[in-house]
Amino acid sequence: ARHILAASVSASSRVASRRHMGSVDAGAAMEKIRAAGLLRTRGLIGGKWVDAYDGKTIEVQNPATGEVLANVACMGNRETADAITSANTTFYTWSKLTASERSKALRKWHDLLMSHKEELALLMTLEQGKPMKEALGEVNYGASFIEFFAEEAKRVYGDIIPPTLADRRLLVLKQPIGVVGAITPWNFPLAMITRKVGPALACGCTVVVKPSEFTPLTALAAADLALQAGIPAGALNVVMGNAPEIGDELMQSTQGQKDYVHGFNSCWQKTDGWISKHCEKGFFGARWECALHCFR
């Protein structure tokens, strides 16, 4: 019995030691992220970092240890409405830029993501829990969407359609539709944002992103780098916190034109109601997680 007790105490000591080491490593990692200027805890609306209007915050925890990494703004419908208004205002200038000008800003964003990939991967590992190697892989993967659409921005071609009447000419021009809402999940906190924001910005739309309340820090760091790259204030906005309120506002707003939802079962229980009320057409993509495009 004493032998078993000793083994148990020894095992407990090792676990405690590992946890202590983990907290020290996490602290060093957070200092590195903070030194790079990438630890943001407030939402991004109109190019400004803002707290929740009622002052509420939510904890972002390390899923491996339960340690609180940061307290971020817990936003709701009012902040989301202002973010949509900001995106709608900026749309009229961002969409008027040439595809080449938008491409240059997106390319700079890609370069900044890659130059800070270690800090982004550390942040992702801390708040989401995936191994560092996999987190680095996601940064590469996520940045590749920005790189791809930075080039595709210059190749949004129209069409000339053969007319049925001799005195007619039929042309198809592709134009940005307006404000895009993007609701993203916790499991890929960078890549699921860049794959939505990249094409939207490339073709001239502006975006309001709602990252998961469990993993907002990576999204906020990526948005900070977008500002540094020259993406104009209001073109990319980030709100997080009260998911039902934010989602309702994104779907109900008359200023929004397209919503892109990516999430799990609990998300679809909510979006069923949104779709029937606010979407003219939409489509789902089903895997273990689902994507929805909703056009209004």
Stockholm file with secondary structure:
# STOCKHOLM 1.0

chainA/1-296         ARHILAASVSASSRVASRRHMGSVDAGAAMEKIRAAGLLRTRGLIGGKWVDAYDGKTIEVQNPATGEVLANVACMGNRETADAITSANTTFYTWSKLTASERSKALRKWHDLLMSHKEELALLMTLEQGKPMKEALGEVNYGASFIEFFAEEAKRVYGDIIPPTLADRRLLVLKQPIGVVGAITPWNFPLAMITRKVGPALACGCTVVVKPSEFTPLTALAAADLALQAGIPAGALNVVMGNAPEIGDELMQSTQGQKDYVHGFNSCWQKTDGWISKHCEKGFFGARWECALHCFR
#=GR chainA/1-296 SS CHHHHHHHHHHHHHHHHHHHHHHHHHHHHHHHHHHTTCCCCSEEETTEEECCTTCCEEEEECTTTCCEEEEEECBCHHHHHHHHHHHHHHHHHHTTSCHHHHHHHHHHHHHHHHHTHHHHHHHHHHHHCCCHHHHHHHHHHHHHHHHHHHHHGGGCCCEEECCSSTTCCEEECCCCCSEEEEECCSSSTTHHHHHHHHHHHHTTCEEEEECCTTSHHHHHHHHHHHHHHTCCTTTEEECCBCHHHHHHHHHHCSSEEEEEEEECHHHHHHHHHHHHHHCSEEEEEESSSEEEEEEC
#=GC SS_cons         CHHHHHHHHHHHHHHHHHHHHHHHHHHHHHHHHHHTTCCCCSEEETTEEECCTTCCEEEEECTTTCCEEEEEECBCHHHHHHHHHHHHHHHHHHTTSCHHHHHHHHHHHHHHHHHTHHHHHHHHHHHHCCCHHHHHHHHHHHHHHHHHHHHHGGGCCCEEECCSSTTCCEEECCCCCSEEEEECCSSSTTHHHHHHHHHHHHTTCEEEEECCTTSHHHHHHHHHHHHHHTCCTTTEEECCBCHHHHHHHHHHCSSEEEEEEEECHHHHHHHHHHHHHHCSEEEEEESSSEEEEEEC
//
